[in-house]
Amino acid sequence: MGDKLRVAIIGSTGYGGVELIRLLASHPHVEITAVTSSTTAGTPITDGFPHLTNIRTELLDEVDPQLLAQKADVVFTATPAGIASKLAPQLLEAGLKVIDLSGDFRLQDTAVYEQWYKKEAADKRYLEQAVYGMAEVYGDKVPGASFISNPGCFVTAAVLGLVPAVKEGFIDTKSIIIDAKSGVSGAGRGASLGTHYSELNENFKAYKINKHQHIPEIEMVLSDVAGHDVVTTFTTHLVPMTRGIMATTYATVNGSRSAADFVDLYRSYYEGRSFVRVRPEGNWPMTKEVWGSNYCDIGFSVDSRTGRVTIISVIDNLVKGAAGQAIQNLNLMMGWDETLGLQFVPVYP
């Protein structure tokens, strides 16, 4: 065990943190040396998560950057927005590498962050240090980095479904509409009226219409790829399932391209990227087909009648949308194969 990379998880009693523990337990080069929680410190993690019996059974630690620096080499911060902005700088100054799963370091513009997140932005010095870790787009910037900002879950599904078409001019970037649906685990473990069983069961609702905090992040990546400002219409919906995101995107096609052209483009763009699977023409993915995995599956339909393309992309919001992508970034950071600890097929049915 001594030769393994020591990792700590802050926010280990949220769904993202617990998923990190589950996945890292099978990683061949990693040893989990600390799991921390500001709310349940001093209690065994198995008190709240019996499924972790025989995986992690010790008491939860307090969040102490100096103590963590003695126990770990890399820290995952799986905290709500507004916490990592203060905590990550302390961890970095203590000599730790940090992979942040919150949204605090994704947006470089502090005014934009404060507008959308309604919280005080992180110190600009640390924002500039953070590498945006969408491996399939910016993976060449991750190796050797000491501070990575993990992308948002909706952003991952939407952007992976759009980047090749935007980059190669297959679609009119002024016409992009993203209709996204998420399982309830994306709202976190905290109880609320909006996630109450009686409110959610047999129900389907839109929320944060034109106000979702992932909107500027989506537009940040697409604008960077396009080389000009891209503005989108993005609407989120909550569906009564536990895991999964489906992003259904509509855009006007430039020229007379077919679904087969989109398939060829995406397979070429994502060649060598293990976690994006492009479906053949006429085959569209479902959330169940990536459940519990780090895959993003993408399918297409081009309507010659309307001149628009429909792009379907699906992920597991807790894996590719959070913990799995964070581990993928850890692998790239350390110079390892990006698939280490993530080589499992989806759970089905």
MOTAFEN-V121494 format. One record per pair of residues at least 4 apart in sequence whose ideal C-beta (glycine too) atoms are under 6 Angstrom apart, sorted by the first residue. I is the first residue (numbers start at 0). J is the second residue. D is the distance in Angstrom with one decimal. If there is no record, write none. Layout:
i = (I I)
j = (J J)
d = (D D)
//
This chain:
i = (0 3 3 3 4 4 4 5 5 5 5 6 6 6 6 7 7 7 7 8 8 8 8 9 9 9 10 10 10 11 11 11 12 12 12 13 13 13 14 14 14 15 15 15 15 16 17 18 18 19 19 19 20 22 22 23 23 24 25 26 32 32 33 33 33 33 34 34 34 35 35 36 36 37 39 40 40 41 42 42 43 44 44 44 44 45 45 45 45 51 64 64 64 65 67 67 68 68 68 73 74 74 74 75 75 76 76 77 78 78 78 80 80 80 80 81 82 83 83 83 83 84 84 87 87 88 90 90 91 96 97 98 98 98 99 99 100 100 100 103 104 104 104 104 105 105 106 106 106 107 109 111 112 112 113 115 115 116 121 121 128 129 129 130 130 130 130 131 131 132 132 132 132 133 133 134 134 135 135 136 138 141 141 141 142 142 144 147 149 149 150 150 151 151 152 152 152 152 153 153 153 154 154 154 154 155 155 155 156 156 156 156 157 157 157 158 158 159 159 160 160 160 160 160 161 162 162 163 163 163 164 164 165 165 165 165 166 168 169 170 171 171 172 172 174 174 175 175 176 176 177 177 177 177 178 178 179 179 180 180 180 181 181 181 182 182 182 182 183 184 184 184 185 186 194 196 199 200 203 204 205 205 206 207 207 208 211 213 214 218 218 218 221 221 222 222 225 242 242 242 243 244 244 245 245 246 247 248 249 249 250 251 251 252 252 252 256 257 258 258 258 258 259 261 262 262 265 265 266 269 273 274 274 275 276 276 277 278 278 278 282 283 283 284 284 284 284 284 286 288 289 289 289 289 289 289 290 290 290 291 291 292 292 293 293 293 293 295 295 295 296 297 298 299 300 301 302 314 314 315 316 317 318 319 319 323 326 327 328 330 330 330 331 335 338)
j = (30 28 29 30 28 29 72 30 32 71 72 29 31 71 73 33 67 71 74 16 19 34 75 35 62 76 16 77 78 16 34 36 36 39 47 77 187 188 184 188 317 77 100 321 322 77 48 317 322 23 75 322 55 322 326 29 31 54 340 340 70 71 60 67 70 71 44 55 59 60 62 40 59 62 59 59 61 58 46 59 58 48 51 55 59 49 51 52 56 55 89 90 93 93 71 74 93 94 95 96 90 95 97 98 325 83 99 100 82 83 101 101 102 116 118 118 86 87 99 101 103 103 121 97 99 125 95 97 97 145 146 147 325 328 104 148 149 321 325 121 121 126 129 148 148 216 111 112 215 126 120 215 116 120 120 212 215 212 125 126 146 146 148 140 141 144 147 137 148 141 147 149 328 137 150 138 327 272 275 162 331 328 331 332 331 334 332 328 324 325 154 155 213 216 244 316 320 321 157 179 213 158 213 216 217 314 319 320 244 246 312 314 177 217 246 162 220 295 312 246 248 297 310 312 165 166 224 264 265 268 169 170 172 221 224 225 224 253 256 250 251 253 225 229 250 251 231 250 232 249 231 233 246 248 234 247 235 246 236 238 245 185 244 316 240 241 242 243 194 241 242 317 316 194 199 200 239 239 238 237 234 236 235 211 235 234 235 217 233 222 229 231 225 229 228 229 229 290 315 317 286 314 316 286 313 312 311 310 307 309 308 306 307 256 306 308 260 301 280 299 300 301 280 299 277 280 269 277 277 275 338 293 294 295 294 296 297 282 284 298 298 298 311 288 296 298 311 313 313 345 294 296 313 314 315 345 315 345 346 345 346 318 345 318 319 323 341 312 314 319 313 312 311 310 309 308 307 319 320 319 320 321 323 323 324 341 340 337 332 335 337 339 337 339 342)
d = (5.2 5.8 5.8 4.1 5.7 5.2 5.5 5.6 4.4 4.6 4.8 5.5 5.7 5.8 4.8 3.8 5.1 3.9 4.7 5.2 5.2 5.1 4.9 5.0 5.7 4.9 4.6 3.8 4.2 3.9 3.9 5.6 4.6 5.6 5.9 5.7 5.9 5.6 5.2 5.5 5.8 4.1 5.4 4.4 5.6 4.0 5.7 4.7 3.8 5.7 5.5 4.4 5.6 5.6 5.6 5.3 5.5 4.8 5.7 3.3 4.7 5.3 5.3 5.9 4.7 5.7 5.8 5.8 5.8 4.4 4.9 5.8 4.7 5.3 5.5 5.1 4.6 5.8 5.1 5.9 5.7 5.8 5.9 5.5 5.6 5.5 5.5 5.2 5.5 5.2 4.2 5.0 4.5 5.8 5.4 6.0 4.0 5.5 5.6 4.5 5.3 5.0 5.4 5.1 5.9 4.5 4.7 4.6 4.0 5.2 5.3 5.2 5.1 5.4 6.0 4.1 5.8 4.8 4.8 4.4 4.5 4.1 3.7 5.1 5.6 5.0 4.6 5.1 5.8 4.7 5.1 4.7 5.1 5.8 5.5 5.3 4.7 5.7 5.6 5.3 5.9 5.8 3.9 4.0 5.0 5.3 5.2 4.4 5.9 5.6 3.6 5.2 5.4 4.4 5.3 4.5 5.4 5.3 5.5 5.4 4.9 5.1 4.4 5.2 5.8 4.4 5.2 5.7 5.4 5.7 4.3 5.4 4.1 5.4 4.8 4.1 5.3 4.9 5.8 5.8 5.8 5.7 4.1 5.6 5.5 5.7 5.6 4.9 5.8 4.8 4.9 5.1 4.6 5.5 5.9 4.3 2.9 6.0 6.0 5.3 4.5 5.4 5.0 4.8 5.3 5.9 6.0 5.3 4.6 4.1 5.0 4.8 5.0 5.4 4.4 5.7 4.9 4.8 5.8 5.6 5.5 5.4 4.7 3.3 5.4 5.9 5.4 5.3 5.0 3.9 4.0 4.7 5.9 5.4 5.2 5.1 4.9 5.8 5.9 4.0 4.3 5.9 5.5 4.7 5.0 4.0 4.5 4.9 4.6 4.6 5.8 4.6 5.8 4.9 5.7 4.6 5.2 4.5 4.4 4.9 5.1 4.3 4.9 5.9 4.4 5.1 4.7 4.8 5.3 5.4 5.5 5.8 4.8 5.1 6.0 5.4 5.1 5.4 5.8 5.5 5.8 5.0 5.9 4.1 5.8 5.8 5.3 6.0 5.0 5.7 5.6 6.0 5.9 4.1 5.2 4.6 5.2 5.9 5.3 5.9 3.1 5.2 4.8 5.5 5.0 4.9 5.7 4.3 5.6 5.8 5.7 5.8 5.5 5.4 5.7 5.1 4.1 5.5 4.7 4.6 5.8 4.5 5.1 4.3 6.0 5.6 5.9 4.5 4.9 4.2 5.0 5.0 5.4 5.1 5.6 4.8 5.4 4.2 5.9 3.9 5.7 3.8 4.7 5.4 3.6 5.4 6.0 4.6 4.9 6.0 4.6 5.5 5.4 5.9 5.3 5.2 5.7 5.2 5.0 5.7 4.0 6.0 4.1 5.1 4.9 3.6 4.6 6.0 4.9 5.5 5.3 4.7 4.7 5.7 4.6 4.9 5.5 4.0 5.2 5.7 3.8 5.3 3.6 5.1 5.5 5.7 5.6 5.2 6.0 4.4 4.7 5.0 5.5 5.1 5.2)
//
